[in-house]
Amino acid sequence: MAEENQLDIPQEPTFLAYYRSLGSCPPKTHRLFDRGDYYTLHGLNAEVIAKSFLCTTSAIKYIGSDNQKLPSIAISQARYEPLLRHILIENKERLEVYKKCVKKKSSNDWQLDLKASPGCLGPLEDIIYSTNASIDSRGVCAIQWSNDLKIGVAFIDTTVNEISFCEFEDNEYLSHLESLLVQISPKECLICTHDKQESTSKKLSTILDNNRILVTSVKRNCMNASNLESDLEKVLVKRDNKEIAINSMLEKKSLSREAISGVFDYLNLLGDDSSYESFELKEIDVKEFVKLDATAVHSLDLFPNLLNDSMSMRANRTLFQVLNNCRTLSGQRLLAQLIRQ
């Protein structure tokens, strides 16, 4: 904490003008500014991180003129990785990192360097997981639904290079959908509420919030499935009659097709050469799962809670901790999957 107090946050009128030109942060989003040797956060972001991460408000400094003081905090390089995990893994929120562009001559030369979210960590993935063992999947799901409660779900986990999907009819409480979400345990969920009943959208948001899954709203055209078959042919493992197999699996599953397209677009799989001919496609059978919701998972102490204190995290208080003799992260994730089933 002393190191943060010693870091100086420059009083730059041009930076203040740029920061205010960005407007308000989207919900559950933090803007981090790379100063080279340290990082800064400002406004509401600074106040929230000071309380939740630094656990003190004494780190807050104010920059700007007397009538427009902007609360700001500095984060040292040593705390950068823990902050990333705090925002993206523990709180399951989004991050935007801004950096100065050295090629520009103007003093107001900040630009967006990268975006990250729990399900799409991008270049931050190796940093976050290099020292942090996580049993959670790192995948993104998308949900499409009709007003008669037919649900299409797609889930892409880049850890195991797997594309999963299913389509089913649900009840007014969306209990089958919640059981599925407990099973696949996504970090982030894409939804499009265009032309959807408000009551169903609210129930879905509540379920996602109860399961601590970050919600990302996308536009309708992001789930355009017109080129899905050709896109899948590029990323799926090479096999004989691959095109026929794809058409057979996705036949009459329009909602699932749109959901898969949404995750494809969000993760930009076709923009990464390493994704080509490396994924498996499988259909999920929701009837195979035990019907658990978020409350049941918590009450049964199946998994350790990241929000627990350090003592409870060390003790074998959960079923996962009792059974976990795995030596690798992939083994731990497989054990977690078996427990959820």
C-alpha positions as CSV (number, residue, x, y, z in Angstrom):
1,M,0.0,0.0,0.0
2,A,2.9,2.4,0.8
3,E,4.2,1.9,-2.8
4,E,0.9,3.1,-4.3
5,N,0.9,6.2,-2.0
6,Q,4.4,7.1,-3.3
7,L,3.4,6.9,-7.0
8,D,2.8,10.3,-8.5
9,I,-0.3,10.9,-10.7
10,P,0.5,13.7,-13.1
11,Q,-1.8,16.7,-13.4
12,E,-2.2,16.7,-17.2
13,P,-5.0,18.9,-18.6
14,T,-4.8,17.1,-21.9
15,F,-5.3,13.8,-20.2
16,L,-8.3,15.1,-18.2
17,A,-9.9,16.3,-21.4
18,Y,-9.3,13.0,-23.1
19,Y,-10.7,11.1,-20.1
20,R,-13.8,13.1,-20.0
21,S,-14.3,12.7,-23.7
22,L,-14.7,9.0,-23.2
23,G,-17.9,9.5,-21.3
24,S,-19.2,7.2,-18.6
25,C,-17.9,3.6,-18.3
26,P,-20.3,0.9,-19.4
27,P,-21.6,-1.2,-16.5
28,K,-19.1,-3.6,-14.9
29,T,-16.2,-2.1,-16.8
30,H,-12.9,-0.7,-15.6
31,R,-10.6,1.6,-17.5
32,L,-6.9,1.2,-16.8
33,F,-4.3,3.7,-18.1
34,D,-0.8,2.3,-18.7
35,R,1.8,4.9,-17.6
36,G,4.8,2.7,-18.3
37,D,6.0,2.0,-14.8
38,Y,2.6,2.0,-13.2
39,Y,-1.1,2.2,-14.0
40,T,-3.9,4.6,-13.0
41,L,-7.7,4.4,-12.6
42,H,-10.0,7.4,-12.3
43,G,-13.4,8.4,-11.3
44,L,-15.8,5.8,-10.0
45,N,-13.3,3.1,-11.1
46,A,-10.7,4.5,-8.7
47,E,-13.1,4.7,-5.8
48,V,-14.4,1.1,-6.3
49,I,-10.9,-0.4,-6.7
50,A,-9.5,1.5,-3.8
51,K,-12.2,0.0,-1.5
52,S,-12.5,-3.5,-3.0
53,F,-8.8,-4.2,-4.0
54,L,-6.6,-1.9,-2.0
55,C,-9.0,-2.0,0.9
56,T,-8.4,1.6,1.8
57,T,-9.5,5.0,0.5
58,S,-6.2,6.7,1.5
59,A,-4.7,5.8,-1.8
60,I,-7.2,8.1,-3.6
61,K,-5.6,11.3,-4.9
62,Y,-7.5,14.1,-6.8
63,I,-6.3,15.7,-10.0
64,G,-7.8,18.6,-11.9
65,S,-9.1,22.0,-11.0
66,D,-10.8,22.8,-7.8
67,N,-14.3,22.6,-9.1
68,Q,-13.7,19.5,-11.2
69,K,-11.5,17.2,-9.0
70,L,-11.2,13.7,-10.4
71,P,-10.5,10.9,-7.9
72,S,-7.6,8.8,-9.1
73,I,-5.4,5.9,-7.8
74,A,-2.1,4.5,-9.0
75,I,-1.4,0.8,-9.2
76,S,2.2,-0.5,-9.2
77,Q,3.6,-3.0,-11.6
78,A,3.8,-5.5,-8.7
79,R,0.0,-5.3,-8.2
80,Y,-0.9,-5.3,-11.9
81,E,-1.4,-9.1,-12.2
82,P,-3.4,-9.4,-8.9
83,L,-5.6,-6.5,-10.1
84,L,-6.3,-8.3,-13.4
85,R,-7.4,-11.4,-11.5
86,H,-9.4,-9.3,-9.1
87,I,-11.4,-7.6,-11.9
88,L,-11.6,-10.5,-14.5
89,I,-11.7,-13.7,-12.4
90,E,-13.0,-12.8,-8.9
91,N,-15.4,-10.0,-9.8
92,K,-16.1,-11.2,-13.4
93,E,-16.1,-7.7,-14.9
94,R,-14.6,-6.2,-18.0
95,L,-11.4,-4.3,-18.5
96,E,-10.2,-1.7,-21.0
97,V,-6.5,-0.8,-21.0
98,Y,-5.4,2.5,-22.6
99,K,-1.9,3.3,-23.6
100,K,0.0,6.3,-25.1
101,C,0.7,6.1,-28.8
102,V,4.4,7.1,-29.2
103,K,4.0,7.6,-32.9
104,K,1.6,10.5,-32.5
105,K,3.0,14.0,-32.0
106,S,0.0,15.5,-30.1
107,S,0.1,15.5,-26.3
108,N,-3.4,14.0,-26.2
109,D,-2.3,10.7,-27.6
110,W,-4.0,8.0,-25.6
111,Q,-5.7,5.1,-27.4
112,L,-7.5,1.9,-26.5
113,D,-4.8,-0.8,-26.4
114,L,-6.8,-3.9,-25.4
115,K,-10.2,-5.1,-24.1
116,A,-10.7,-8.2,-21.9
117,S,-13.6,-9.9,-20.3
118,P,-13.9,-13.1,-18.2
119,G,-14.7,-15.2,-21.3
120,C,-12.4,-13.5,-23.7
121,L,-9.1,-12.7,-21.9
122,G,-7.1,-12.3,-25.1
123,P,-3.4,-11.4,-24.5
124,L,-4.0,-11.3,-20.7
125,E,-4.8,-15.1,-20.5
126,D,-1.2,-16.2,-20.0
127,I,-0.6,-13.5,-17.4
128,I,-3.7,-14.3,-15.4
129,Y,-3.3,-18.1,-15.4
130,S,0.5,-18.3,-15.0
131,T,0.3,-18.2,-11.3
132,N,-3.4,-18.8,-10.6
133,A,-4.8,-22.3,-10.6
134,S,-8.5,-22.1,-11.7
135,I,-10.9,-25.0,-11.9
136,D,-13.3,-22.9,-13.9
137,S,-13.7,-23.1,-17.6
138,R,-12.6,-20.1,-19.6
139,G,-15.4,-20.3,-22.1
140,V,-18.1,-18.0,-23.5
141,C,-21.7,-19.0,-24.1
142,A,-24.5,-17.4,-26.1
143,I,-28.2,-17.8,-25.6
144,Q,-30.9,-17.3,-28.1
145,W,-34.6,-17.9,-27.4
146,S,-38.0,-17.5,-28.9
147,N,-41.0,-16.1,-27.2
148,D,-42.5,-19.6,-26.8
149,L,-39.5,-20.4,-24.6
150,K,-37.5,-22.5,-27.0
151,I,-33.9,-22.1,-26.1
152,G,-30.7,-22.3,-28.1
153,V,-27.3,-22.3,-26.4
154,A,-23.8,-22.4,-27.7
155,F,-20.6,-22.7,-25.6
156,I,-17.0,-22.4,-26.8
157,D,-14.2,-23.3,-24.4
158,T,-10.8,-22.4,-26.0
159,T,-9.0,-24.3,-23.2
160,V,-10.1,-27.6,-24.6
161,N,-11.0,-26.4,-28.1
162,E,-14.6,-27.5,-28.0
163,I,-17.7,-26.1,-29.4
164,S,-20.9,-27.3,-27.7
165,F,-24.5,-26.5,-28.4
166,C,-28.1,-27.6,-27.6
167,E,-31.6,-26.6,-28.3
168,F,-34.6,-27.4,-26.1
169,E,-38.0,-26.3,-24.8
170,D,-38.0,-24.8,-21.3
171,N,-40.6,-23.8,-18.7
172,E,-41.5,-20.3,-17.5
173,Y,-38.8,-20.5,-14.8
174,L,-36.0,-21.4,-17.2
175,S,-35.0,-24.2,-14.8
176,H,-33.5,-26.4,-17.6
177,L,-31.4,-23.5,-18.8
178,E,-30.1,-22.8,-15.3
179,S,-29.2,-26.5,-14.8
180,L,-27.3,-26.3,-18.1
181,L,-25.4,-23.1,-17.0
182,V,-24.4,-24.8,-13.8
183,Q,-23.0,-27.7,-15.8
184,I,-21.0,-25.8,-18.4
185,S,-20.0,-23.0,-16.0
186,P,-19.2,-20.2,-18.5
187,K,-17.4,-17.1,-17.6
188,E,-19.5,-14.9,-19.8
189,C,-22.8,-15.0,-21.6
190,L,-23.8,-13.2,-24.8
191,I,-27.5,-12.3,-25.2
192,C,-29.5,-10.3,-27.7
193,T,-32.8,-8.9,-26.3
194,H,-34.0,-7.5,-29.5
195,D,-37.7,-8.4,-30.1
196,K,-37.7,-10.5,-26.9
197,Q,-40.4,-10.6,-24.1
198,E,-39.2,-8.3,-21.2
199,S,-40.3,-10.8,-18.6
200,T,-38.2,-13.6,-20.0
201,S,-35.2,-11.3,-20.4
202,K,-35.5,-10.3,-16.7
203,K,-35.6,-13.9,-15.6
204,L,-32.6,-14.8,-17.7
205,S,-30.6,-11.8,-16.3
206,T,-31.5,-12.9,-12.7
207,I,-30.3,-16.5,-13.4
208,L,-27.0,-15.2,-14.9
209,D,-26.5,-12.9,-12.0
210,N,-27.2,-15.6,-9.5
211,N,-24.6,-17.8,-11.2
212,R,-22.1,-14.9,-11.3
213,I,-21.9,-15.0,-15.1
214,L,-21.0,-11.7,-16.8
215,V,-23.7,-10.6,-19.2
216,T,-22.7,-9.0,-22.5
217,S,-25.4,-7.6,-24.8
218,V,-24.8,-8.0,-28.5
219,K,-26.5,-6.6,-31.6
220,R,-28.9,-8.8,-33.6
221,N,-26.5,-8.9,-36.6
222,C,-23.8,-10.4,-34.5
223,M,-25.8,-13.6,-34.4
224,N,-26.2,-13.9,-38.2
225,A,-25.8,-17.6,-39.0
226,S,-25.8,-17.3,-42.8
227,N,-22.1,-18.4,-43.1
228,L,-22.0,-20.7,-40.1
229,E,-21.4,-24.0,-42.0
230,S,-18.4,-22.6,-44.0
231,D,-16.9,-21.0,-40.8
232,L,-17.2,-24.3,-38.9
233,E,-15.5,-26.2,-41.7
234,K,-12.5,-24.0,-41.2
235,V,-12.1,-24.5,-37.5
236,L,-13.3,-28.1,-36.9
237,V,-10.8,-30.9,-36.9
238,K,-10.3,-32.4,-40.4
239,R,-12.5,-35.5,-41.0
240,D,-14.1,-37.3,-44.0
241,N,-17.6,-36.0,-44.8
242,K,-17.2,-33.1,-42.4
243,E,-19.7,-30.9,-44.2
244,I,-22.4,-33.6,-44.1
245,A,-21.8,-34.1,-40.4
246,I,-22.1,-30.4,-39.6
247,N,-25.4,-30.1,-41.6
248,S,-26.8,-33.2,-39.9
249,M,-26.0,-32.0,-36.4
250,L,-27.3,-28.4,-36.9
251,E,-30.4,-29.3,-38.9
252,K,-33.6,-27.6,-37.7
253,K,-31.6,-25.9,-34.9
254,S,-31.9,-22.3,-35.9
255,L,-31.5,-20.8,-32.4
256,S,-28.4,-22.9,-31.7
257,R,-26.9,-21.8,-35.1
258,E,-27.4,-18.2,-34.2
259,A,-25.9,-18.7,-30.8
260,I,-22.8,-20.4,-32.2
261,S,-22.4,-17.5,-34.7
262,G,-22.6,-15.0,-31.9
263,V,-19.7,-16.6,-30.0
264,F,-17.7,-17.0,-33.2
265,D,-18.0,-13.3,-33.9
266,Y,-17.2,-12.3,-30.3
267,L,-14.1,-14.5,-30.0
268,N,-13.0,-13.7,-33.5
269,L,-12.0,-17.3,-34.0
270,L,-11.4,-16.9,-37.8
271,G,-8.9,-14.2,-37.1
272,D,-6.6,-16.6,-35.2
273,D,-4.7,-19.0,-37.4
274,S,-4.2,-21.4,-34.5
275,S,-8.0,-22.0,-34.4
276,Y,-8.1,-23.6,-37.8
277,E,-8.8,-27.3,-37.9
278,S,-8.4,-27.6,-34.1
279,F,-12.0,-27.6,-32.6
280,E,-14.5,-30.4,-31.9
281,L,-18.2,-29.9,-32.3
282,K,-20.6,-31.7,-29.9
283,E,-24.2,-31.6,-29.0
284,I,-25.2,-31.4,-25.3
285,D,-28.0,-33.6,-24.0
286,V,-29.6,-31.6,-21.2
287,K,-31.4,-34.8,-20.0
288,E,-28.1,-36.2,-18.8
289,F,-27.6,-33.6,-16.1
290,V,-28.6,-33.5,-12.4
291,K,-30.9,-30.6,-12.0
292,L,-28.9,-28.1,-9.9
293,D,-29.3,-24.4,-9.6
294,A,-26.9,-21.8,-8.1
295,T,-28.5,-22.0,-4.7
296,A,-28.1,-25.8,-4.6
297,V,-24.4,-25.7,-5.7
298,H,-23.7,-23.1,-2.9
299,S,-25.6,-25.0,-0.2
300,L,-24.0,-28.3,-1.0
301,D,-20.5,-26.8,-0.7
302,L,-19.5,-28.4,-4.0
303,F,-16.7,-25.9,-4.9
304,P,-14.6,-23.3,-3.1
305,N,-15.8,-19.8,-3.2
306,L,-13.3,-17.2,-4.4
307,L,-14.8,-14.7,-2.1
308,N,-14.1,-16.8,1.0
309,D,-11.4,-15.8,3.4
310,S,-7.9,-17.4,2.9
311,M,-8.4,-19.8,5.9
312,S,-11.5,-21.3,4.4
313,M,-9.9,-21.6,1.0
314,R,-7.0,-23.6,2.5
315,A,-9.3,-25.9,4.5
316,N,-11.0,-28.9,2.8
317,R,-14.5,-27.6,3.3
318,T,-15.9,-28.4,-0.1
319,L,-16.5,-31.7,-2.0
320,F,-14.0,-30.6,-4.7
321,Q,-11.3,-29.9,-2.2
322,V,-11.8,-33.3,-0.5
323,L,-11.6,-35.2,-3.8
324,N,-8.9,-33.1,-5.5
325,N,-5.7,-35.0,-5.7
326,C,-5.1,-33.8,-9.3
327,R,-1.6,-32.7,-10.3
328,T,-2.6,-30.6,-13.3
329,L,-5.1,-27.9,-14.1
330,S,-6.7,-30.0,-16.8
331,G,-7.3,-32.8,-14.3
332,Q,-8.9,-30.3,-11.8
333,R,-11.2,-29.0,-14.5
334,L,-12.2,-32.6,-15.4
335,L,-12.9,-33.3,-11.7
336,A,-15.1,-30.2,-11.5
337,Q,-17.0,-31.2,-14.6
338,L,-17.7,-34.7,-13.2
339,I,-19.0,-33.2,-10.0
340,R,-21.3,-30.9,-11.8
341,Q,-22.7,-33.8,-13.8
